[in-house]
Each structure stands twice: as structure tokens, then as C-alpha cells.
Amino acid sequence: MSNVIADEQKSPEESAIDYRQGAFTMIKHHFGPMAAMMKGDLEYNAADFAKNAEAVAALSKFPMNGFIAGSYEGETEAKAEIELNAEDFKKKMETFQVEAASLAEIAKGGDMAAIKPQFGKVGESCKACHKEYKED
């Protein structure tokens, strides 16, 4: 499942953790401004929203590469259940990718009425994994 570039000073498992955390950090960086626009905490800017949605869609494809056997101990909030329920986890990650890609496409139109429900679907797809597979 992995094509993570190994760090010579870290185990493959530690490198995988770093990789997926880096990917999720980038997703969060782009998701945050969109969430702020949805809540009205940040003025809606269609171009910025679309750029962030496109970035999330592209980045959504990366985290899966960082979930390798044995990488659920140490400095991670990912639960070992990911390994035990690999097919379910993969399905949930694929749903996130599909919903993020759909948001990116819808965001190009700039219509908040169309964007808002799809943004909610992306958020729900994130929560589906967090609920079962992330330590709080």
C-alpha cells in the first residue's frame, strides 16, 4: 500500500507516519479557509475557495500511501483498527477522494447554494474515518 520515501534515520513505519501526517496537515491547511468561509468567519471569495477545494481534491489522494502495516504505534493518532479493517478504511478514504473531487468541480462555478451541501459531504467523509480510526 505504500510508496513512501524512506528517511534513512527513521524506520519505514516512522516515515509512513510522517508522510501521512504531512499530507493531512496540507489538507487541513486548505480545508480551514473553506470552513471559515462556510461559517462566515472569513469573507467568501469564490476564486480562493475554488483553489483550496482543488488543492484538497489533489491532496486527498496522498494520505493512503502512509498507512502501512505496523505504523500505528508511536507519535500517531491513527488506530491499529485501520490495519484490521483495511477494506473499510480504504473505502472511506475513497469516499473522501470522490467527495473532495466533486467539491472542487462544483466550486469552479462559485455558486454557494451548490457548494454548501457538497462541502458538508466532504466534512462528513472526513468524520467517518476520524470517528472509527483516529484517537481523540
C-alpha atoms as an extended CHARMM CRD file, in Angstrom:
* protein
*
       136  EXT
         1         1  MET       CA              0.0000000000        0.0000000000        0.0000000000  PROA      1               0.0000000000
         2         2  SER       CA              2.9850000000        2.2790000000        0.3990000000  PROA      2               0.0000000000
         3         3  ASN       CA              5.3300000000        4.1430000000       -1.8570000000  PROA      3               0.0000000000
         4         4  VAL       CA              6.5620000000        6.4190000000        0.9130000000  PROA      4               0.0000000000
         5         5  ILE       CA             10.1010000000        7.7060000000        0.5630000000  PROA      5               0.0000000000
         6         6  ALA       CA             12.0520000000        6.3340000000        3.4950000000  PROA      6               0.0000000000
         7         7  ASP       CA             14.1380000000        8.5050000000        5.7690000000  PROA      7               0.0000000000
         8         8  GLU       CA             17.4540000000        6.7840000000        6.4480000000  PROA      8               0.0000000000
         9         9  GLN       CA             17.3040000000        7.7640000000       10.1170000000  PROA      9               0.0000000000
        10        10  LYS       CA             13.7610000000        6.5220000000       10.6600000000  PROA      10              0.0000000000
        11        11  SER       CA             12.0490000000        3.1780000000       10.3740000000  PROA      11              0.0000000000
        12        12  PRO       CA              9.6580000000        2.6430000000        7.4480000000  PROA      12              0.0000000000
        13        13  GLU       CA              6.7940000000        2.8790000000        9.9550000000  PROA      13              0.0000000000
        14        14  GLU       CA              8.0060000000        6.2310000000       11.3240000000  PROA      14              0.0000000000
        15        15  SER       CA              8.4640000000        7.5320000000        7.7760000000  PROA      15              0.0000000000
        16        16  ALA       CA              4.9230000000        6.4280000000        6.9230000000  PROA      16              0.0000000000
        17        17  ILE       CA              3.5580000000        8.2800000000        9.9540000000  PROA      17              0.0000000000
        18        18  ASP       CA              5.4230000000       11.4450000000        8.9410000000  PROA      18              0.0000000000
        19        19  TYR       CA              4.1940000000       11.1200000000        5.3700000000  PROA      19              0.0000000000
        20        20  ARG       CA              0.5130000000       10.7530000000        6.1890000000  PROA      20              0.0000000000
        21        21  GLN       CA              0.6480000000       13.4500000000        8.8740000000  PROA      21              0.0000000000
        22        22  GLY       CA              2.2600000000       15.7940000000        6.3630000000  PROA      22              0.0000000000
        23        23  ALA       CA             -0.4690000000       15.0620000000        3.8300000000  PROA      23              0.0000000000
        24        24  PHE       CA             -3.2190000000       15.6170000000        6.3960000000  PROA      24              0.0000000000
        25        25  THR       CA             -1.5710000000       18.8540000000        7.5460000000  PROA      25              0.0000000000
        26        26  MET       CA             -1.6720000000       20.1620000000        3.9850000000  PROA      26              0.0000000000
        27        27  ILE       CA             -5.3130000000       19.1080000000        3.6160000000  PROA      27              0.0000000000
        28        28  LYS       CA             -6.1580000000       20.8880000000        6.8660000000  PROA      28              0.0000000000
        29        29  HSD       CA             -4.2880000000       23.9930000000        5.6580000000  PROA      29              0.0000000000
        30        30  HSD       CA             -6.5600000000       24.2050000000        2.6030000000  PROA      30              0.0000000000
        31        31  PHE       CA             -9.7510000000       22.9850000000        4.2780000000  PROA      31              0.0000000000
        32        32  GLY       CA             -9.5750000000       25.5630000000        7.0750000000  PROA      32              0.0000000000
        33        33  PRO       CA            -10.1650000000       28.6770000000        4.9600000000  PROA      33              0.0000000000
        34        34  MET       CA            -13.0920000000       26.9890000000        3.2150000000  PROA      34              0.0000000000
        35        35  ALA       CA            -14.6370000000       26.0960000000        6.5790000000  PROA      35              0.0000000000
        36        36  ALA       CA            -14.1670000000       29.6910000000        7.7360000000  PROA      36              0.0000000000
        37        37  MET       CA            -15.9420000000       30.9290000000        4.6020000000  PROA      37              0.0000000000
        38        38  MET       CA            -18.7900000000       28.4680000000        5.1730000000  PROA      38              0.0000000000
        39        39  LYS       CA            -19.2200000000       29.7150000000        8.7550000000  PROA      39              0.0000000000
        40        40  GLY       CA            -18.9860000000       33.3600000000        7.7280000000  PROA      40              0.0000000000
        41        41  ASP       CA            -15.8070000000       33.8960000000        9.7380000000  PROA      41              0.0000000000
        42        42  LEU       CA            -13.9870000000       34.7290000000        6.5150000000  PROA      42              0.0000000000
        43        43  GLU       CA            -15.4990000000       36.6440000000        3.6200000000  PROA      43              0.0000000000
        44        44  TYR       CA            -16.4330000000       34.2960000000        0.7860000000  PROA      44              0.0000000000
        45        45  ASN       CA            -14.0580000000       34.5850000000       -2.1400000000  PROA      45              0.0000000000
        46        46  ALA       CA            -15.0250000000       32.2540000000       -4.9810000000  PROA      46              0.0000000000
        47        47  ALA       CA            -11.5470000000       32.1040000000       -6.5190000000  PROA      47              0.0000000000
        48        48  ASP       CA             -9.8380000000       31.3380000000       -3.2100000000  PROA      48              0.0000000000
        49        49  PHE       CA            -12.4620000000       28.7760000000       -2.2990000000  PROA      49              0.0000000000
        50        50  ALA       CA            -12.0650000000       27.0300000000       -5.6590000000  PROA      50              0.0000000000
        51        51  LYS       CA             -8.2620000000       26.9640000000       -5.3370000000  PROA      51              0.0000000000
        52        52  ASN       CA             -8.4990000000       25.4560000000       -1.8650000000  PROA      52              0.0000000000
        53        53  ALA       CA            -11.0870000000       22.9030000000       -2.9980000000  PROA      53              0.0000000000
        54        54  GLU       CA             -8.8430000000       21.8980000000       -5.8970000000  PROA      54              0.0000000000
        55        55  ALA       CA             -5.8930000000       21.5230000000       -3.5270000000  PROA      55              0.0000000000
        56        56  VAL       CA             -7.8960000000       19.3370000000       -1.1250000000  PROA      56              0.0000000000
        57        57  ALA       CA             -9.0380000000       17.1510000000       -4.0240000000  PROA      57              0.0000000000
        58        58  ALA       CA             -5.4650000000       16.6780000000       -5.2260000000  PROA      58              0.0000000000
        59        59  LEU       CA             -4.0730000000       16.1150000000       -1.7270000000  PROA      59              0.0000000000
        60        60  SER       CA             -6.8180000000       13.6340000000       -0.8200000000  PROA      60              0.0000000000
        61        61  LYS       CA             -5.0100000000       11.0280000000       -2.9190000000  PROA      61              0.0000000000
        62        62  PHE       CA             -1.8170000000       11.0980000000       -0.8510000000  PROA      62              0.0000000000
        63        63  PRO       CA             -2.5410000000       10.0040000000        2.7440000000  PROA      63              0.0000000000
        64        64  MET       CA             -3.3860000000        6.4110000000        1.8440000000  PROA      64              0.0000000000
        65        65  ASN       CA              0.2620000000        5.8290000000        0.8920000000  PROA      65              0.0000000000
        66        66  GLY       CA              1.2470000000        6.4580000000        4.5070000000  PROA      66              0.0000000000
        67        67  PHE       CA             -0.8830000000        3.7330000000        6.0530000000  PROA      67              0.0000000000
        68        68  ILE       CA              1.4080000000        0.7200000000        6.1710000000  PROA      68              0.0000000000
        69        69  ALA       CA              1.4580000000       -2.3440000000        8.4000000000  PROA      69              0.0000000000
        70        70  GLY       CA              2.8380000000       -1.6150000000       11.8390000000  PROA      70              0.0000000000
        71        71  SER       CA              2.6170000000        2.1790000000       11.5940000000  PROA      71              0.0000000000
        72        72  TYR       CA              0.0120000000        2.6220000000       14.3160000000  PROA      72              0.0000000000
        73        73  GLU       CA              2.2700000000        2.9880000000       17.3350000000  PROA      73              0.0000000000
        74        74  GLY       CA              4.3920000000        5.9410000000       18.3500000000  PROA      74              0.0000000000
        75        75  GLU       CA              3.5790000000        9.5480000000       17.5600000000  PROA      75              0.0000000000
        76        76  THR       CA              0.3180000000        8.9440000000       15.7400000000  PROA      76              0.0000000000
        77        77  GLU       CA             -3.3870000000        9.2240000000       16.4110000000  PROA      77              0.0000000000
        78        78  ALA       CA             -4.1930000000        6.5460000000       13.8260000000  PROA      78              0.0000000000
        79        79  LYS       CA             -5.7090000000        3.4610000000       15.4040000000  PROA      79              0.0000000000
        80        80  ALA       CA             -4.4970000000       -0.0730000000       14.6910000000  PROA      80              0.0000000000
        81        81  GLU       CA             -8.0730000000       -0.8460000000       13.6080000000  PROA      81              0.0000000000
        82        82  ILE       CA             -7.0880000000        0.6310000000       10.2480000000  PROA      82              0.0000000000
        83        83  GLU       CA             -4.9420000000       -2.4220000000        9.6400000000  PROA      83              0.0000000000
        84        84  LEU       CA             -7.6210000000       -4.7890000000       10.9290000000  PROA      84              0.0000000000
        85        85  ASN       CA            -10.3660000000       -3.1720000000        8.8170000000  PROA      85              0.0000000000
        86        86  ALA       CA             -8.2610000000       -2.2270000000        5.7990000000  PROA      86              0.0000000000
        87        87  GLU       CA            -11.0490000000       -2.5970000000        3.2300000000  PROA      87              0.0000000000
        88        88  ASP       CA            -13.4720000000       -0.4150000000        5.1970000000  PROA      88              0.0000000000
        89        89  PHE       CA            -10.7910000000        2.2060000000        5.7640000000  PROA      89              0.0000000000
        90        90  LYS       CA             -9.8320000000        2.1940000000        2.0840000000  PROA      90              0.0000000000
        91        91  LYS       CA            -13.4920000000        2.5780000000        1.1190000000  PROA      91              0.0000000000
        92        92  LYS       CA            -13.8770000000        5.5480000000        3.4610000000  PROA      92              0.0000000000
        93        93  MET       CA            -10.7270000000        7.1860000000        2.0760000000  PROA      93              0.0000000000
        94        94  GLU       CA            -12.0060000000        6.6570000000       -1.4690000000  PROA      94              0.0000000000
        95        95  THR       CA            -15.3070000000        8.2850000000       -0.4970000000  PROA      95              0.0000000000
        96        96  PHE       CA            -13.3490000000       11.2840000000        0.8050000000  PROA      96              0.0000000000
        97        97  GLN       CA            -11.4810000000       11.4770000000       -2.5150000000  PROA      97              0.0000000000
        98        98  VAL       CA            -14.7080000000       11.3320000000       -4.5460000000  PROA      98              0.0000000000
        99        99  GLU       CA            -16.4610000000       13.9490000000       -2.3990000000  PROA      99              0.0000000000
       100       100  ALA       CA            -13.4080000000       16.2480000000       -2.4760000000  PROA      100             0.0000000000
       101       101  ALA       CA            -13.1830000000       15.9590000000       -6.2740000000  PROA      101             0.0000000000
       102       102  SER       CA            -16.8830000000       16.7620000000       -6.5440000000  PROA      102             0.0000000000
       103       103  LEU       CA            -16.4500000000       19.8220000000       -4.3270000000  PROA      103             0.0000000000
       104       104  ALA       CA            -13.5650000000       21.0450000000       -6.4860000000  PROA      104             0.0000000000
       105       105  GLU       CA            -15.7290000000       20.7310000000       -9.5940000000  PROA      105             0.0000000000
       106       106  ILE       CA            -18.7500000000       22.4450000000       -8.0210000000  PROA      106             0.0000000000
       107       107  ALA       CA            -16.5830000000       25.2140000000       -6.5350000000  PROA      107             0.0000000000
       108       108  LYS       CA            -15.4740000000       26.2420000000      -10.0250000000  PROA      108             0.0000000000
       109       109  GLY       CA            -19.0000000000       27.5830000000      -10.5550000000  PROA      109             0.0000000000
       110       110  GLY       CA            -18.8440000000       29.7920000000       -7.4690000000  PROA      110             0.0000000000
       111       111  ASP       CA            -22.4760000000       29.1020000000       -6.5020000000  PROA      111             0.0000000000
       112       112  MET       CA            -22.6070000000       28.9770000000       -2.7030000000  PROA      112             0.0000000000
       113       113  ALA       CA            -26.0080000000       27.2550000000       -2.7660000000  PROA      113             0.0000000000
       114       114  ALA       CA            -24.4330000000       24.3270000000       -4.6510000000  PROA      114             0.0000000000
       115       115  ILE       CA            -21.1370000000       24.4270000000       -2.7610000000  PROA      115             0.0000000000
       116       116  LYS       CA            -22.5310000000       24.3220000000        0.7640000000  PROA      116             0.0000000000
       117       117  PRO       CA            -24.1320000000       20.8420000000        0.6960000000  PROA      117             0.0000000000
       118       118  GLN       CA            -21.1160000000       19.3530000000       -1.0640000000  PROA      118             0.0000000000
       119       119  PHE       CA            -18.7690000000       20.9310000000        1.4620000000  PROA      119             0.0000000000
       120       120  GLY       CA            -20.8550000000       19.1900000000        4.1270000000  PROA      120             0.0000000000
       121       121  LYS       CA            -20.3890000000       15.8570000000        2.3500000000  PROA      121             0.0000000000
       122       122  VAL       CA            -16.6160000000       16.3310000000        2.3420000000  PROA      122             0.0000000000
       123       123  GLY       CA            -16.6850000000       17.1010000000        6.0540000000  PROA      123             0.0000000000
       124       124  GLU       CA            -18.8260000000       14.0460000000        6.7600000000  PROA      124             0.0000000000
       125       125  SER       CA            -16.4520000000       11.8440000000        4.7810000000  PROA      125             0.0000000000
       126       126  CYS       CA            -13.5930000000       13.1260000000        6.9610000000  PROA      126             0.0000000000
       127       127  LYS       CA            -15.5450000000       12.4680000000       10.1380000000  PROA      127             0.0000000000
       128       128  ALA       CA            -16.3670000000        8.9130000000        9.0200000000  PROA      128             0.0000000000
       129       129  CYS       CA            -12.6830000000        7.9890000000        9.2750000000  PROA      129             0.0000000000
       130       130  HSD       CA            -11.9690000000       10.0850000000       12.3570000000  PROA      130             0.0000000000
       131       131  LYS       CA            -14.8420000000        8.5110000000       14.2620000000  PROA      131             0.0000000000
       132       132  GLU       CA            -13.5730000000        4.9540000000       13.8350000000  PROA      132             0.0000000000
       133       133  TYR       CA             -9.9010000000        5.2520000000       13.0470000000  PROA      133             0.0000000000
       134       134  LYS       CA             -8.4400000000        8.2480000000       14.8970000000  PROA      134             0.0000000000
       135       135  GLU       CA             -7.6490000000        8.6180000000       18.5840000000  PROA      135             0.0000000000
       136       136  ASP       CA             -9.1420000000       11.7240000000       20.1650000000  PROA      136             0.0000000000
